[in-house]
Amino acid sequence: MNIEVVSSSGEGPTELAAFDKALVNAGVANFNLLYLSSVIPPDSNVFKKPSASKINAQWGDKLYVVMAQARTSQIHQEAWAGIGWVQDIKSGRGLLVEHEGHYDEEVRENITKSLGALAINREMEFGPINMSVSGIKCMSESVCALVVAVFETEGWKS
C-alpha cells in the first residue's frame, strides 16, 4: 500500500470555508473522508507529496485518511497541524500520530513524544521518526492548517 502524506492550508470567510479550501489545495476535497486510527499496515510505503496524486474515484466516494487539522479566526493567531509516523524497516508496518496546536515547535514535540510512547506501549522498535507539518497565521480571514495521510478510496454499493 502507498500512503501519501499531504500538507496544505487554506483561508476563507469562516473556519469551515478555510478547512474546505485546505482540502481543495490538498486534492482531497470532493470525497467523504473516513478517519482511521493510526496503524500502518505491513508492506506499506509512506511518503510526502505536495498534493494528493490523482485519486481514481468518483465524486462523493469514501476516502480513508488519517488527518490533522487546526483552525482559527483569531487575528495574529497561528494554526499548526502535523502527522508523524514510524515504520519497521523490514515489515513496513508502523504507526501514525496526528497533532494540532498554535506553534510549530509544539506540534513537532508532541508528535515525537507520542510516537515514542506508542512504540514503548507495543514494546517495539521502529525506524526514524518522519513528519509533515503545516502552519498558517490568521491575518484577516479564518485559516486552516491541514495534513492528511491518504490511504485508499472505496465506492458506494448500489
N, C-alpha and C positions, 0 to 999 in steps of 0.2 A: 504494500500500500504506500502511495505517495501522499504525504500530508504537507500542504503548503501553508506557511505562516505569513500572513499579510498584515502590514501596518498601514494605518490610514488615519485621517482626521477630517472633520467637516465643520462647517459653520451654517447657521440658519436662524430664523426668527424665533424659534423655540428650541429647547433641548432635544425634543423628538425629531424636529426637522434637521438639526445638526447631526444626530445619530443616523438618520436616513442618508444624508449627504456623505457621511463617512462610509456607510455600506456601499453606496454607489461608487465612491472613489476606490474602494477595495475590490469591487467587481462581484459582490455577493448580494446585491440589493433586491433582486426580484425572485427570491426564494423564501420558503418558510423555514426559518432557522430552528433546528432542534439541537439543544445544548446537550453535550456529552459530559460525563465526568472526565477525569484526566488521565486515562490509561491508554498508552500507545501499544497497539497490537504488535506481536512479533513480526519480523521481516518488514518493518516499516522504514521509510526514508522520510525524515522531517527536514524541511529546508525553507529558508526565507525567500520570498518573492516580492517584487514591488507591487504587484496586484495579482489577483487570482487568475490562473490560466483560464482560457475559455472553458466555461463549465458546460458540459454536454447534457443539458437538462432543459425542461420546459418551464415557462413562467409559472411560479407557484409550486414547483416541485419541492420536496423536502431536501434540505441541505444540512448535513450533520457537521457540527462545529464545536470547538472549544473557543470561547470568546471572552475577552476582557474589554470593558468599555468604561469610560469616565466622562461625565457630562458636567458642565457648569454654565450658568448665566451670570455669574458674579464678575463684574468688570475687574480686570487685572488678576483674576484667579487663574491658575493653571489646572488643566486636566491631563492626567497621565494614565496610561494603561499598558500592560505588558503581559506577555506569555513567556514562560521559561520551560525548558524541557531537558531531560536527561535520558540517555538510552544505554542499554547494554550493548557493547561493541559487537559481541558475537551474535546475539539473537535479534537485535533490533527492537526488542520490547523496551518500554520505558514509561515515563510519567511526564505529564504536563501540569503546570500550575498557572493560574491567572490572578493578577493583582491590579488594583486601581489605587490612585492617590493624587495628591496635589503637587508632588515633586518627583522628578526623575530618579533621584537617589533613593527615595522612599520605596518606589516600586521595585527597583533593581535589588535593593537589600531584602525586601520581603520575598521576592522570587527566590533568591539564593537561600534564605533561611528555610522557606517552605520545602524546596526540593531536597535540601539536606535532611530535614526531618522526615519527609516521606520515604526517603531511601533507608533511613535508620529504622523506621516503623516496619519495613519489609525485610530488614536485615540483609540488604543487597548493596552491592557496589555498582555504580554506573560510571559512564564516561563523563567528560566535562559538561558543565552547565552551559547551555545555549539559551539565548533570549532575544526577543524582539520587543522593543518598547516604542511607544508613540506618545507625543505630547503636543499640546496646543494651549495658547494663552487667550483668554477671553478679552478682546479689546472693545467690542461693541455688541456683536450678535452672540448668541449662545454658541457653545462649541462642544465637540465630542472627539475624544481620542479613542481609537479602536485598534485592537489587534485580534485577528481571527485565525484559528488553525482550521483549515478546510479539509474535512475527511472525504466524504462522498455524498452523492445525491441518490435520491430514490423517488420514483414517480408514485402517483396515487393509483390504487387499484380501481378498476372500473366496475 
